[in-house]
């Protein structure tokens, strides 16, 4: 799978968030670095976010991860606090248009929010 850097002059993301590389809709992984550390990895298919999406803090700690389908997060999405503790877990519908459940925790691991869609 081809991997390109978001900061390349050959990369363009339009207002609809479609990713182009050298003038064509891109299929592959787009990465972003800050101060030499990988902080973003987004998978694209035909220019649209489709596949794994991961973010890291600059120290290498995982910040978030989800799976994208046609530009929407689907299934389970998770975010972590800088200390590595889970910050949130969200379950989205298979089309990415509806939240099913949402849990949030503080930096000490205490549950601060729990939400379930009606009927779940």
C-alpha positions in Angstrom: 0.0 0.0 0.0 1.3 3.4 -1.0 2.1 5.8 1.9 2.5 9.6 1.4 3.1 12.5 3.8 0.3 15.0 4.2 2.9 17.8 4.0 4.0 16.9 0.5 3.3 19.6 -2.1 1.7 16.9 -4.3 -1.1 16.3 -1.7 -4.3 18.3 -1.8 -7.5 17.8 0.3 -10.5 19.7 -1.1 -13.5 21.2 0.8 -15.3 17.9 0.7 -12.2 16.3 2.4 -11.4 14.3 -0.7 -7.6 13.6 -0.8 -5.7 14.0 -4.1 -2.1 13.0 -4.8 -0.5 14.4 -8.0 -3.9 15.4 -9.2 -5.7 12.0 -8.8 -7.9 10.7 -6.0 -5.6 8.9 -3.7 -5.7 5.3 -2.5 -3.3 4.4 0.3 -2.2 5.8 3.7 -1.6 9.5 4.4 0.7 10.2 7.3 1.5 13.3 9.3 4.6 14.0 11.4 5.2 16.6 14.1 8.7 17.1 15.4 9.7 13.9 13.8 7.0 11.8 15.4 4.2 10.1 13.5 0.9 11.7 14.8 -1.6 10.7 12.1 -2.3 7.8 9.8 -5.4 7.9 7.6 -6.3 5.3 5.0 -8.0 6.5 1.8 -9.7 4.7 -1.0 -10.4 6.7 -4.2 -9.7 9.9 -2.2 -12.2 9.1 0.6 -11.3 8.1 4.2 -11.9 4.3 4.1 -10.1 2.0 6.5 -8.0 2.4 9.7 -7.5 5.9 11.2 -5.0 6.3 14.0 -3.6 9.3 15.9 -0.7 9.5 18.4 0.6 12.0 20.8 4.1 13.2 19.9 5.6 10.9 22.6 4.2 7.9 20.7 1.2 7.2 23.0 -1.9 6.2 21.0 -4.4 9.1 21.0 -7.3 7.6 19.0 -8.3 4.9 16.6 -11.3 4.0 14.5 -12.3 2.5 11.2 -13.6 4.8 8.5 -16.1 3.8 5.8 -16.9 6.3 3.1 -15.7 9.2 5.3 -17.6 8.1 8.5 -16.4 6.4 11.6 -18.1 3.0 11.9 -18.1 0.4 14.7 -16.0 1.2 17.7 -13.9 4.4 18.1 -11.6 4.9 21.0 -9.6 7.9 22.4 -7.0 7.9 25.1 -5.7 10.5 27.6 -2.0 11.5 27.3 -1.4 9.2 30.3 -2.5 6.2 28.3 -5.9 5.7 30.1 -9.0 5.3 27.9 -10.8 8.6 27.5 -13.8 7.5 25.4 -15.3 4.5 23.6 -18.0 5.2 21.1 -20.0 2.6 19.1 -21.3 3.9 15.8 -23.8 2.2 13.4 -22.4 0.4 10.4 -23.2 3.4 8.1 -21.5 5.8 10.6 -24.6 8.0 10.9 -25.8 7.1 14.4 -24.2 6.8 17.8 -25.3 3.6 19.5 -23.3 3.9 22.8 -20.8 6.4 24.3 -18.7 6.0 27.4 -16.2 8.7 28.7 -13.6 8.4 31.5 -11.5 11.0 33.3 -7.7 10.8 33.4 -7.9 8.7 36.6 -10.1 6.1 34.9 -13.4 7.1 36.5 -16.5 6.8 34.3 -17.9 10.3 33.8 -20.5 9.7 31.0 -22.5 6.8 29.8 -25.1 7.1 27.0 -27.1 4.6 25.0 -29.3 5.3 22.1 -33.0 4.5 22.6 -33.7 0.8 22.2 -30.1 -0.4 22.8 
